[in-house]
Structure formats: structure tokens, C-alpha cells
Amino acid sequence: IITAIAGDVKAQLSGTYTIGGTSPDFATLSAAISSLNANGVNGPVQFIIRDGSYSGTSWIGSINNVSGASPANRITFRSQSGNKANVVITDGSSGNYIFRFNNASYITVRDLTLVKNSTSYGRVFDFVSTASNDSVINCVIQAPATTSSSKALALVYANGHTGSNNIFTSCDFVNGGMWGYIYGSGTTSTSN
């Protein structure tokens, strides 16, 4: 007896993928994140962003709780050369983030220059709900200079956040209304 199942079968991601540049696996950051959200992972994943300058809404993304992500199956977005000056992602849209960790865990962003150039929407990272165990390493996180202390202009934003163990290491925070606006939910601790 042979049984056929109709429908799309999507392969989980595992290994190394390129973003941007010539003949990439994914043309944009948004395309890579969409695939990640839709397919999940079954091993460690590295998204290598080719050296260059990129801009627009196709270079922002909201990473959800990725199926299969774990300490052993970490998901990394990094510059091809390892030099944060060689990959510059700029966005001026009203989408108030470049990376949103929407309950996402075990994500690393490293060796990138990330610039919001909107004077009304300056968030580069947005941590939502239970996002935990995420790392931002050796990045430039930048927005326009302002005298406003509006939370819409915080470089890093987390409101009602109940996740933990999110770290920023060796990063440069440039301008913006404040480097971070981070508040938990009720009496839940957001320490670590």
C-alpha cells in the first residue's frame, strides 16, 4: 500500500546561508527571516550577510519563536567579513525596529552596523514577550541624534518583557533618544 500526502513539504533550515550580494540564498534579510519563521530549524543556522550597504523595509524582520531553536541549534546573523563596518543596514520606515525578537530565543546578531534613520521611529532592537537567550555582539546600533526621550526612539526596546538572559556585548550605541527602554510585566523579573 502506498500512501500519498498532498501539500507543501517544507525543509527545516540547517547550515550556512548567504543574504544579499551576488547569487545569495536569500536576496534580503526579510526573505531569510520569513523562511526561518515558516520552516524552523533542525540544526545550527548561520546567515552570512554579504559585505555591502542595504536599506529599506526588505532589510527588517520580526523573528518569531522558531521551531527547533535551542542552545545546540542557535541561529546567527553576521557579516561575511566579521567586520561590523562592512555590512550597514539602514531603515527609515515607520516599522519601529530592524530586528524584532517576537518570543524568539537562541538568536545571535553579530558584526553588523544597524541604523534607523527616522526621527520618529528609532528602535533598532525590539524584544517582545518571552524572548530569551538572545545575543547581540560587536554591533553598531545607531539612530539620529535627538533631545527627545521618547520610548519610540530607544535603540533597544522591551515593554512587558518576561524573557531573560538577553545580552549585548562589545556594542556601540550611537545617538537615539536613549540606549534602552526595558520594562517587565507586573512583578516578573527581567534580570540577567
C-alpha positions in Angstrom: 0.0 0.0 0.0 1.3 3.4 -1.0 0.0 6.5 0.8 0.5 9.9 -0.7 0.1 13.1 1.3 -0.7 16.2 -0.7 0.5 19.7 0.3 3.7 21.5 0.7 6.6 19.9 2.5 9.0 22.5 3.8 12.5 21.6 4.8 13.8 22.9 8.1 16.9 25.1 7.9 20.3 23.8 8.9 23.8 25.0 8.0 25.0 28.2 6.4 23.1 30.6 4.1 24.0 33.8 2.4 22.0 37.0 2.3 22.5 39.9 -0.2 25.2 40.3 -2.8 25.5 38.2 -5.9 23.6 34.9 -6.2 22.6 34.7 -2.5 20.4 32.0 -0.9 18.2 34.9 0.2 18.1 38.3 -1.5 17.1 40.2 1.6 17.1 39.9 5.4 13.3 39.9 5.3 13.3 36.9 3.0 15.6 34.9 5.2 13.6 35.7 8.3 10.3 34.7 6.5 11.9 31.3 5.6 13.2 30.9 9.2 9.8 31.6 10.7 7.9 29.3 8.2 10.3 26.4 8.3 12.1 26.3 11.6 15.5 24.7 12.1 16.9 21.2 12.7 20.5 22.2 13.4 22.6 25.3 13.9 22.0 28.0 11.3 24.3 30.8 10.2 23.0 33.6 7.9 26.0 35.3 6.4 25.2 38.8 5.2 27.5 39.7 2.3 29.5 42.9 2.7 27.7 46.0 1.5 25.2 48.6 2.4 21.5 47.7 2.4 18.4 49.8 3.0 14.6 49.7 3.1 11.8 47.6 4.6 13.1 44.4 3.0 16.0 44.7 5.4 14.0 44.5 8.6 12.3 41.5 10.2 10.4 40.1 13.1 11.8 36.7 14.2 9.1 34.6 15.9 9.5 31.6 18.3 11.5 29.4 15.8 10.6 25.7 15.8 13.8 23.7 16.7 15.8 26.6 18.0 17.8 25.6 21.1 21.2 26.1 22.8 22.6 23.5 20.3 20.6 24.9 17.4 21.4 28.6 17.7 20.6 30.9 14.8 23.2 33.6 13.9 23.0 36.6 11.6 26.5 38.0 10.9 28.6 40.0 8.4 30.5 38.0 5.9 33.9 39.5 6.8 33.4 39.7 10.5 33.9 43.4 10.4 30.9 45.4 11.6 31.8 48.4 9.3 31.5 46.2 6.2 27.7 45.5 6.5 25.5 48.5 7.1 21.7 48.0 7.2 19.7 51.2 7.2 15.9 51.7 7.6 13.8 54.8 7.8 10.4 53.3 7.8 7.7 53.5 10.5 8.3 49.9 11.3 9.9 50.6 14.6 12.7 48.0 14.6 15.3 46.4 12.4 15.3 43.2 14.4 12.3 42.2 16.4 12.6 39.2 18.7 8.9 38.2 18.9 9.2 35.4 21.5 12.4 34.4 19.7 15.1 32.6 21.6 18.6 31.5 20.8 19.2 34.2 18.2 22.6 35.9 17.8 23.2 39.1 15.8 26.9 40.0 15.4 29.3 42.2 13.5 26.8 44.5 11.8 26.1 48.2 11.7 22.4 48.8 12.1 21.0 52.3 11.6 17.4 53.6 12.0 17.4 57.0 10.2 13.8 58.0 11.1 13.5 60.9 13.5 10.2 59.5 14.8 11.0 55.7 14.9 14.4 54.9 16.3 14.3 51.4 17.7 16.8 49.0 16.3 16.0 46.0 18.5 12.6 45.2 19.9 12.2 42.4 22.4 8.7 41.0 22.7 7.2 38.9 25.5 9.3 35.9 26.3 12.3 36.5 24.0 15.2 34.9 25.8 18.8 33.8 25.4 19.4 36.2 22.6 22.8 37.8 21.9 23.9 41.0 20.1 27.7 41.1 19.8 30.1 43.6 18.3 27.4 45.7 16.5 26.9 49.5 16.0 23.4 50.3 17.0 22.5 53.8 15.7 19.7 56.3 15.3 19.6 60.1 14.6 20.8 62.4 17.4 17.8 63.8 19.3 17.0 65.6 22.6 13.8 63.6 22.9 13.5 60.9 25.5 10.5 59.2 23.7 10.5 55.5 24.1 9.8 55.3 20.3 13.4 56.5 19.9 15.1 54.0 22.3 17.7 52.0 20.4 16.7 48.8 22.4 13.1 48.4 23.4 11.3 45.8 25.6 8.0 46.6 27.3 6.1 44.0 29.2 9.1 41.7 28.6 9.2 38.5 30.6 12.2 36.9 28.9 15.7 36.6 30.3 19.4 36.1 29.5 19.5 38.6 26.6 22.9 40.1 26.3 24.7 42.9 24.4 28.4 42.6 24.3 31.0 44.9 22.7 28.4 47.1 21.0 28.5 50.8 20.2 25.2 52.6 21.0 25.1 55.8 18.9 22.5 58.6 19.4 18.8 57.8 19.7 16.6 59.1 22.5 18.1 56.6 24.9 20.1 53.4 24.6 17.3 51.2 26.1 13.8 51.3 27.4 13.4 47.9 29.2 10.4 47.1 31.4 9.0 43.8 32.6 5.4 42.8 33.1 3.9 43.2 36.5 6.1 41.8 39.2 8.0 39.5 36.8 11.8 40.0 36.9 13.7 40.8 33.7 17.1 40.3 35.3 20.1 38.7 33.6 
